[in-house]
Amino acid sequence: MLIHHRGARLVAFLALSLLLASCQAARRGPRPDDAASIRHKLAQRVPRLAEDPAPAIVAHQVNDLLSAPLGEATALRLALALNPDVREGYARLGVARHELMQAGLLSNPTLHANAKLFSAGPEIEFGLTKPLLDLLFVRHRTSIAAAERQVVEADVTANLVELLFAIRRRMIQIQAARAVVALQESGVDAADTTSDLFAKLQEAGNILDQARTSGAIAASRAQLTLSAAKATEAEHRESLRRLLGLPATAPPIVLAEELPTGLPKPPDAGVVGRDAQRSSLDHAMMRAAALAAQRGRTLAGMRKQTWLREGGAVGKREGESGAWGFGPEIGIEIPIFDTGSAEFGRASAAYRRACAMAEATRLDVLSAARRFSARAGVAHERERHMREEYLPLRKRFVADLVGRYNDMQIGAFAVLEAKIMELGAQREYVETLRDAWLAYADINELRAGHLNRDRLEATDLPEESDHPTLTGGGH
């Protein structure tokens, strides 16, 4: 009877220990507000969000916000509140958080029982077992899940930084496209004036039909170019609507600002590199992945050396005497087919791969810092040269032609042609200014922590538009 009571107490003690361990593990999972945490980090990386990092925007406020000219800060808040890709990122964080909680939980114990019927009476056996690897490896498993959650958090934050700077680029492109449309409308007016003059002079017999046809071609071509410019602006506007996550019923977007002309001095490449390396979310993601792989390799090594798999307690009732017996129970794996070497080798290779990717990402960030800085410097110098030298020369050339025209030295056609070419130069300047601001956006995005690999390829510098030669002369 004493053995019977001791065995029962042993079974009860083991069962209670397993239950308490499981309950304690269930309380380990962190429960942060993922959205608020990410928005706070974004506000530190994207200055325009610092004023109001929590976008308290609901559906009925969208039309009110879009009824006024849209500024960048409001656009970013709209995107964080409405874009479904943002919600997908928060959901991924929730998945990672619950996977971390799951990693800290012990598996449930298993209660098994069987009965054997004999002539002397039934033999009954039952037991309560628990995988011992859970008790041994729960901390390692939790640390791996925590590192994997860091990977997801860095990835989600990087995606949001990319979204916010994509919005900034679209706004720059819309501003530039709108300026190009305005210039092209002036070009259409000039071409129409040219065509009308050619028609009147041809009717008066002062020019040939070829000259009139040339003027008509110029006017038609200017109209086609205007249509293309309007289509480009419409494309950028639609892209911005998608980035903001606006519903179909939202009113058209009206931007608050024109394309600014005062470019700041390009930052030093070394400063950009240090800032980018310090804040790089891509590198942080790779480092966290390497940490998870390192801990996975450690866990694989421990599993390889641990053959004890299950432990628990068992009770049995003999059929003939009806006496009960209690005692411990263990399960040992016999490593005949799978010794764990393959899993350990895979984990080791995964760790080496993750370390190599982290180093490659670090080099990519530094290379991008140099590339973006050099590109911004070229764009800055090109914009200055066009603004201070090239455009004034174009205007002086037109003014000189107007003076010669007034002195009856040249015809009106040369003046009109020069004016159209001046409008082309102004369009070239707008495109140069646009590319300069886009280059600055690339630098700021990199310093905010995201390496936009789609922006690594150098964009072609804008070329001067090809203008038709208007034939004819005289007054």
Secondary structure as UniProt FT lines:
FT   HELIX           2..26
FT   HELIX           34..45
FT   HELIX           47..49
FT   TURN            50..51
FT   HELIX           59..61
FT   HELIX           62..67
FT   HELIX           72..82
FT   HELIX           84..103
FT   STRAND          110..118
FT   TURN            119..120
FT   STRAND          121..131
FT   HELIX           132..203
FT   TURN            204..205
FT   HELIX           209..244
FT   TURN            248..249
FT   HELIX           269..279
FT   HELIX           281..305
FT   STRAND          308..317
FT   TURN            319..321
FT   STRAND          324..332
FT   HELIX           341..385
FT   HELIX           386..390
FT   HELIX           391..406
FT   TURN            407..408
FT   HELIX           412..447
FT   TURN            448..449
FT   HELIX           453..455
//
